[in-house]
Amino acid sequence: MAVYTDVNENELSAFLKAYPVGELLSYKGIAEGTENSNFLVHASTGSYILTLYEKRVDKADLPFFLGLMGHLARKGISCPLPVTAHDGTVIGTLAGRPASVPMTVPS
């Protein structure tokens, strides 16, 4: 199971207010993955993947990798596009972990 850190509905709703994703409708943990906690989040503007980066991930590396994801997505490569928060950042903190909200890749 790839949910190592649990998130409750109230803290997730509060976290999502920093992002232009609308209101939280539902969420569930995603079993796939090996290093981070991942959740499928349904909000009023669409579906998103929430990632909480666990202890094995160096927080200093996240800006590079999330920037690369954004660059690839903007160049037309099928890659999730990280959602930018209202304050211009793409990395927040949820449940004591660095967290990001990439958009789901369209099917």
Helices and strands as residue ranges (DSSP letters): H 9-16, E 24-29, E 37-43, E 46-52, G 59-61, H 62-74, E 92-94, E 97-100
